């Protein structure tokens, strides 16, 4: 069994952004069978596995804003004015586990790994731990 850790840098260009990182993660896979653990090292963004259709990529962000409005009252805003980003990130989550089969991420037909930014623009670091053979 092999265990390897890789890094991926994601640069965002706006406060709210959705980015399909599937191919970037796939490029790090170097085992035939196993799992990939994908983890964002930040507290104001999230990772999901879902469809990367253009309308949905926008919906993820718009509905996040409706669920946790950026203009809401957050005690944390006294420090960084990004309380909304911390709350929505904690609801959605900052990691995903994806199986690897025959050297490829074993995703469904329309599934993609999507990075969601709630406090950009930023440079984000994603850790990918690949466990397998």
FIKOLMI-312809 format. One line per 8 residues: number of its first residue (from 1); their letters; for each residue y, z, x of N, C-alpha, C, O. Coordinates in Angstrom, 2 decimals, padded with zeros to 5 digits. Layout:
BEGIN
NUM = A = Y Z X Y Z X Y Z X Y Z X | ... .
***
This chain:
BEGIN
1 = XXXXXXXX = -001.18 000.00 000.84 000.00 000.00 000.00 001.24 000.00 000.89 001.31 000.71 001.89 | 002.22 -000.81 000.50 003.50 -000.89 001.20 004.59 -000.26 000.35 004.57 -000.35 -000.88 | 005.53 000.38 001.01 006.73 000.87 000.35 007.90 000.41 001.21 008.01 000.79 002.37 | 008.78 -000.40 000.62 009.95 -000.90 001.35 011.17 -000.74 000.47 011.12 -000.88 -000.75 | 012.29 -000.43 001.13 013.56 -000.29 000.41 014.52 -001.36 000.91 014.68 -001.57 002.11 | 015.16 -002.01 -000.05 016.14 -003.05 000.25 017.46 -002.70 -000.42 017.50 -001.92 -001.37 | 018.53 -003.28 000.08 019.85 -003.09 -000.52 020.35 -004.40 -001.07 020.05 -005.48 -000.56 | 021.11 -004.29 -002.13 021.76 -005.44 -002.74 023.20 -005.04 -003.01 023.45 -003.98 -003.58 .
9 = XXXXXXXX = 024.15 -005.88 -002.62 025.56 -005.62 -002.88 026.02 -006.50 -004.03 025.79 -007.71 -004.03 | 026.67 -005.88 -005.00 027.22 -006.61 -006.15 028.73 -006.39 -006.14 029.19 -005.25 -006.16 | 029.49 -007.48 -006.10 030.94 -007.39 -006.15 031.41 -007.81 -007.54 031.12 -008.92 -007.99 | 032.11 -006.93 -008.19 032.61 -007.24 -009.53 034.09 -007.61 -009.44 034.79 -007.20 -008.51 | 034.56 -008.39 -010.41 035.92 -008.89 -010.36 036.80 -008.41 -011.50 037.99 -008.72 -011.55 | 036.22 -007.65 -012.44 037.02 -007.14 -013.55 036.54 -005.76 -013.96 035.48 -005.31 -013.53 | 037.32 -005.09 -014.80 036.99 -003.73 -015.24 035.64 -003.69 -015.93 034.82 -002.81 -015.65 | 035.41 -004.63 -016.84 034.14 -004.73 -017.56 033.51 -006.06 -017.20 034.15 -007.11 -017.32 .
17 = XXXXXXXX = 032.25 -006.02 -016.77 031.60 -007.25 -016.37 030.09 -007.11 -016.48 029.54 -006.04 -016.22 | 029.41 -008.18 -016.87 027.95 -008.21 -016.88 027.50 -009.32 -015.94 028.00 -010.44 -015.98 | 026.53 -008.99 -015.08 026.07 -009.92 -014.05 024.55 -009.94 -014.04 023.90 -008.90 -013.96 | 023.98 -011.13 -014.12 022.54 -011.30 -014.01 022.16 -011.22 -012.53 022.55 -012.08 -011.74 | 021.41 -010.19 -012.15 021.02 -010.01 -010.75 019.53 -010.28 -010.51 018.99 -009.94 -009.46 | 018.87 -010.89 -011.49 017.42 -011.11 -011.41 017.01 -011.85 -010.14 016.11 -011.41 -009.44 | 017.65 -012.96 -009.86 017.25 -013.77 -008.70 017.52 -013.02 -007.39 016.76 -013.16 -006.43 | 018.59 -012.23 -007.34 018.88 -011.43 -006.15 017.78 -010.39 -005.92 017.36 -010.17 -004.78 .
25 = XXXXXXXX = 017.32 -009.76 -007.00 016.23 -008.78 -006.89 014.94 -009.51 -006.50 014.22 -009.06 -005.60 | 014.64 -010.63 -007.15 013.42 -011.38 -006.85 013.36 -011.77 -005.38 012.28 -011.76 -004.78 | 014.50 -012.10 -004.79 014.52 -012.52 -003.38 014.09 -011.40 -002.43 013.76 -011.67 -001.28 | 014.09 -010.16 -002.89 013.68 -009.02 -002.06 012.19 -008.70 -002.19 011.66 -007.91 -001.41 | 011.52 -009.30 -003.16 010.11 -008.99 -003.42 009.24 -009.61 -002.33 009.28 -010.82 -002.09 | 008.44 -008.77 -001.69 007.58 -009.25 -000.61 006.15 -008.73 -000.73 005.43 -008.62 000.26 | 005.75 -008.41 -001.97 004.37 -007.99 -002.23 003.80 -008.85 -003.35 004.53 -009.44 -004.14 | 002.48 -008.90 -003.41 001.82 -009.71 -004.44 001.75 -008.95 -005.77 002.02 -009.52 -006.83 .
33 = XXXXXXXX = 001.40 -007.66 -005.72 001.25 -006.84 -006.92 001.92 -005.49 -006.68 001.83 -004.93 -005.58 | 002.60 -004.98 -007.69 003.23 -003.68 -007.54 004.35 -003.46 -008.55 004.30 -003.96 -009.67 | 005.36 -002.70 -008.12 006.52 -002.44 -008.97 007.78 -002.49 -008.12 007.76 -002.25 -006.92 | 008.87 -002.81 -008.78 010.20 -002.75 -008.15 011.00 -001.72 -008.91 011.14 -001.79 -010.13 | 011.54 -000.74 -008.17 012.41 000.27 -008.74 013.83 -000.13 -008.34 014.15 -000.17 -007.15 | 014.67 -000.41 -009.32 016.03 -000.88 -009.08 016.99 000.23 -009.51 016.96 000.66 -010.66 | 017.84 000.68 -008.58 018.67 001.86 -008.80 020.10 001.60 -008.34 020.33 001.21 -007.19 | 021.06 001.82 -009.22 022.46 001.71 -008.86 022.92 003.05 -008.28 022.67 004.10 -008.86 .
41 = XXXXXXXX = 023.59 003.00 -007.13 024.05 004.22 -006.48 025.46 004.61 -006.93 026.24 005.16 -006.15 | 025.76 004.33 -008.18 027.11 004.59 -008.70 027.01 005.19 -010.10 026.01 005.03 -010.79 | 028.07 005.87 -010.51 028.05 006.61 -011.77 028.87 005.96 -012.88 029.01 006.53 -013.96 | 029.43 004.78 -012.63 030.26 004.13 -013.66 029.80 002.70 -013.94 030.60 001.85 -014.33 | 028.51 002.45 -013.75 027.91 001.15 -014.07 026.48 001.42 -014.52 026.00 002.55 -014.45 | 025.80 000.38 -014.98 024.45 000.58 -015.51 023.59 -000.65 -015.25 024.08 -001.71 -014.87 | 022.28 -000.48 -015.47 021.32 -001.58 -015.35 020.52 -001.67 -016.64 020.10 -000.65 -017.20 | 020.30 -002.89 -017.10 019.46 -003.10 -018.27 018.50 -004.26 -018.00 018.72 -005.05 -017.09 .
49 = XXXXXXXX = 017.46 -004.34 -018.80 016.58 -005.51 -018.82 016.73 -006.08 -020.22 016.36 -005.45 -021.21 | 017.28 -007.29 -020.28 017.51 -007.94 -021.57 017.80 -009.41 -021.33 017.64 -009.90 -020.21 | 018.20 -010.10 -022.34 018.50 -011.53 -022.25 019.88 -011.74 -021.65 020.80 -010.97 -021.91 | 020.03 -012.79 -020.84 021.31 -013.08 -020.18 022.05 -014.21 -020.88 022.84 -014.92 -020.24 | 021.83 -014.40 -022.16 022.55 -015.42 -022.92 024.04 -015.07 -022.92 024.40 -013.90 -023.03 | 024.89 -016.08 -022.80 026.34 -015.89 -022.65 026.95 -014.96 -023.70 027.73 -014.07 -023.36 | 026.62 -015.16 -024.95 027.16 -014.31 -026.01 026.72 -012.87 -025.86 027.52 -011.95 -026.04 | 025.45 -012.66 -025.53 024.95 -011.30 -025.33 025.59 -010.63 -024.12 025.87 -009.44 -024.14 .
57 = XXXXXXXX = 025.82 -011.41 -023.06 026.44 -010.85 -021.86 027.80 -010.25 -022.21 028.21 -009.24 -021.63 | 028.49 -010.87 -023.14 029.77 -010.35 -023.63 029.54 -009.18 -024.60 030.24 -008.18 -024.55 | 028.55 -009.33 -025.48 028.25 -008.28 -026.46 027.93 -006.94 -025.80 028.37 -005.90 -026.27 | 027.17 -006.96 -024.71 026.82 -005.71 -024.03 028.09 -004.92 -023.71 028.14 -003.70 -023.90 | 029.10 -005.61 -023.23 030.35 -004.96 -022.83 031.19 -004.56 -024.03 031.71 -003.44 -024.08 | 031.32 -005.47 -024.99 032.15 -005.18 -026.17 031.58 -004.01 -026.97 032.33 -003.16 -027.44 | 030.26 -003.98 -027.14 029.66 -002.88 -027.90 029.67 -001.58 -027.11 029.73 -000.50 -027.70 | 029.62 -001.67 -025.79 029.77 -000.46 -024.96 031.15 000.14 -025.18 031.30 001.36 -025.29 .
65 = XXXXXXXX = 032.17 -000.72 -025.25 033.54 -000.25 -025.48 033.68 000.37 -026.86 034.45 001.32 -027.04 | 032.96 -000.15 -027.84 033.01 000.42 -029.20 032.27 001.75 -029.25 032.70 002.69 -029.93 | 031.17 001.82 -028.54 030.38 003.05 -028.51 031.14 004.18 -027.81 031.16 005.32 -028.28 | 031.75 003.84 -026.67 032.54 004.82 -025.89 033.87 004.15 -025.54 034.00 003.55 -024.48 | 034.86 004.25 -026.43 036.14 003.56 -026.21 036.86 004.05 -024.94 037.01 005.26 -024.73 | 037.30 003.11 -024.11 038.01 003.48 -022.87 039.28 004.27 -023.13 039.70 005.07 -022.29 | 039.89 004.06 -024.27 041.14 004.77 -024.58 040.89 006.15 -025.19 041.83 006.83 -025.61 | 039.64 006.57 -025.24 039.30 007.89 -025.77 039.84 009.00 -024.88 040.35 008.75 -023.79 .
73 = XXXXXXXX = 039.72 010.21 -025.37 040.17 011.36 -024.59 039.01 011.92 -023.78 038.00 012.36 -024.33 | 039.17 011.88 -022.46 038.15 012.36 -021.53 038.81 013.32 -020.55 039.79 012.96 -019.90 | 038.30 014.52 -020.44 038.85 015.50 -019.50 038.83 014.97 -018.06 039.71 015.29 -017.26 | 037.84 014.16 -017.76 037.71 013.59 -016.41 038.86 012.63 -016.08 039.16 012.42 -014.90 | 039.51 012.07 -017.08 040.59 011.11 -016.82 041.74 011.70 -016.03 042.52 010.95 -015.44 | 041.87 013.01 -016.00 042.90 013.66 -015.18 042.69 013.29 -013.71 043.65 013.18 -012.95 | 041.43 013.09 -013.32 041.10 012.76 -011.93 041.12 011.26 -011.67 041.82 010.79 -010.76 | 040.35 010.49 -012.45 040.12 009.08 -012.12 040.41 008.09 -013.24 040.36 006.88 -013.00 .
81 = XXXXXXXX = 040.71 008.55 -014.43 040.94 007.66 -015.57 039.76 006.72 -015.84 039.95 005.56 -016.21 | 038.55 007.23 -015.64 037.37 006.41 -015.92 036.26 007.21 -016.62 035.07 006.92 -016.45 | 036.68 008.21 -017.39 035.70 009.03 -018.11 034.77 008.21 -018.98 033.57 008.50 -019.05 | 035.32 007.20 -019.64 034.49 006.33 -020.50 033.35 005.70 -019.71 032.23 005.61 -020.21 | 033.63 005.26 -018.48 032.62 004.59 -017.67 031.49 005.54 -017.29 030.32 005.14 -017.28 | 031.82 006.78 -016.99 030.78 007.76 -016.68 029.89 008.04 -017.89 028.67 008.13 -017.76 | 030.51 008.17 -019.06 029.75 008.49 -020.27 028.84 007.33 -020.66 027.65 007.55 -020.92 | 029.35 006.10 -020.71 028.51 004.97 -021.14 027.41 004.70 -020.11 026.29 004.33 -020.48 .
89 = XXXXXXXX = 027.71 004.88 -018.84 026.69 004.71 -017.80 025.55 005.71 -017.99 024.38 005.37 -017.83 | 025.91 006.95 -018.33 024.87 007.96 -018.51 024.02 007.70 -019.75 022.85 008.09 -019.79 | 024.59 007.06 -020.76 023.84 006.72 -021.97 022.87 005.57 -021.69 021.71 005.62 -022.09 | 023.34 004.54 -021.00 022.52 003.35 -020.75 021.53 003.58 -019.62 020.36 003.21 -019.73 | 021.98 004.19 -018.54 021.11 004.47 -017.40 021.40 003.59 -016.20 021.88 002.47 -016.33 | 021.09 004.13 -015.03 021.41 003.41 -013.80 020.19 002.92 -013.03 020.30 002.58 -011.85 | 019.03 002.89 -013.67 017.84 002.40 -012.98 016.85 001.76 -013.96 016.86 002.03 -015.16 | 016.01 000.90 -013.40 014.94 000.25 -014.16 013.75 000.06 -013.24 013.90 -000.07 -012.03 .
97 = XXXXXXXX = 012.56 000.06 -013.83 011.33 -000.24 -013.11 010.76 -001.52 -013.71 010.61 -001.64 -014.93 | 010.44 -002.47 -012.83 009.91 -003.76 -013.29 008.61 -004.03 -012.55 008.56 -003.93 -011.32 | 007.54 -004.38 -013.28 006.29 -004.71 -012.61 006.40 -006.01 -011.80 007.21 -006.88 -012.11 | 005.57 -006.10 -010.77 005.48 -007.31 -009.95 004.07 -007.84 -010.09 003.11 -007.09 -009.93 | 003.93 -009.12 -010.40 002.63 -009.75 -010.54 002.66 -011.11 -009.85 003.54 -011.92 -010.10 | 001.68 -011.33 -008.99 001.59 -012.58 -008.24 002.88 -012.88 -007.47 003.32 -014.03 -007.39 | 003.49 -011.83 -006.93 004.67 -011.98 -006.10 005.98 -012.19 -006.84 007.02 -012.45 -006.23 | 005.94 -012.07 -008.17 007.15 -012.29 -008.96 007.40 -011.12 -009.90 006.47 -010.44 -010.34 .
105 = XXXXXXXX = 008.68 -010.89 -010.21 009.01 -009.89 -011.23 008.32 -010.30 -012.51 008.47 -011.44 -012.96 | 007.58 -009.41 -013.12 006.79 -009.72 -014.31 007.61 -009.43 -015.57 007.34 -008.48 -016.30 | 008.60 -010.27 -015.78 009.50 -010.14 -016.93 009.04 -011.06 -018.06 008.34 -012.05 -017.83 | 009.45 -010.72 -019.27 009.16 -011.58 -020.41 009.97 -012.88 -020.34 010.84 -013.03 -019.48 | 009.67 -013.79 -021.23 010.28 -015.12 -021.22 011.79 -015.09 -021.07 012.33 -015.85 -020.26 | 012.47 -014.26 -021.81 013.93 -014.24 -021.79 014.52 -013.05 -021.04 015.74 -012.93 -020.94 | 013.66 -012.19 -020.52 014.16 -010.97 -019.88 014.76 -011.25 -018.50 014.24 -012.04 -017.71 | 015.87 -010.57 -018.24 016.56 -010.64 -016.97 017.02 -009.23 -016.60 017.11 -008.36 -017.47 .
113 = XXXXXXXX = 017.30 -009.01 -015.34 017.86 -007.73 -014.89 019.37 -007.92 -014.86 019.89 -008.78 -014.15 | 020.07 -007.10 -015.63 021.51 -007.28 -015.80 022.26 -006.02 -015.33 021.94 -004.90 -015.72 | 023.24 -006.25 -014.49 024.11 -005.19 -014.00 025.35 -005.15 -014.90 025.98 -006.18 -015.14 | 025.70 -003.96 -015.39 026.87 -003.79 -016.25 027.91 -002.94 -015.54 027.65 -001.80 -015.15 | 029.09 -003.50 -015.37 030.22 -002.82 -014.73 031.14 -002.27 -015.81 031.48 -002.98 -016.76 | 031.55 -001.00 -015.66 032.46 -000.37 -016.61 033.73 000.16 -015.95 034.58 000.75 -016.62 | 033.87 -000.04 -014.63 035.02 000.52 -013.91 035.40 -000.34 -012.71 035.66 000.19 -011.63 | 035.42 -001.65 -012.91 035.70 -002.54 -011.79 037.18 -002.84 -011.66 038.01 -002.25 -012.35 .
121 = XXXXXXXX = 037.50 -003.75 -010.77 036.58 -004.39 -009.82 036.15 -003.42 -008.71 036.92 -002.58 -008.25 | 034.91 -003.59 -008.32 034.31 -002.70 -007.30 033.27 -003.47 -006.48 032.84 -004.56 -006.85 | 032.90 -002.88 -005.37 031.74 -003.33 -004.61 030.66 -002.29 -004.85 030.84 -001.12 -004.52 | 029.55 -002.72 -005.40 028.47 -001.81 -005.80 027.23 -002.00 -004.92 026.93 -003.11 -004.49 | 026.54 -000.91 -004.68 025.32 -000.95 -003.89 024.13 -000.63 -004.79 024.09 000.40 -005.47 | 023.17 -001.52 -004.77 021.94 -001.37 -005.54 020.79 -001.18 -004.55 020.65 -001.95 -003.60 | 019.98 -000.16 -004.79 018.80 000.08 -003.98 017.59 -000.47 -004.71 017.42 -000.24 -005.91 | 016.75 -001.19 -004.00 015.52 -001.75 -004.58 014.35 -001.23 -003.76 014.23 -001.55 -002.58 .
129 = XXXXX = 013.50 -000.45 -004.38 012.32 000.06 -003.71 011.12 -000.72 -004.25 010.84 -000.69 -005.45 | 010.43 -001.39 -003.37 009.26 -002.19 -003.75 008.02 -001.44 -003.28 007.89 -001.11 -002.10 | 007.12 -001.18 -004.22 005.88 -000.48 -003.94 004.73 -001.38 -004.36 004.66 -001.79 -005.52 | 003.85 -001.70 -003.44 002.75 -002.56 -003.83 001.94 -003.07 -002.65 002.05 -002.57 -001.53 | 001.14 -004.08 -002.94 000.26 -004.69 -001.94 000.48 -006.18 -001.91 -000.16 -006.89 -001.13 .
***
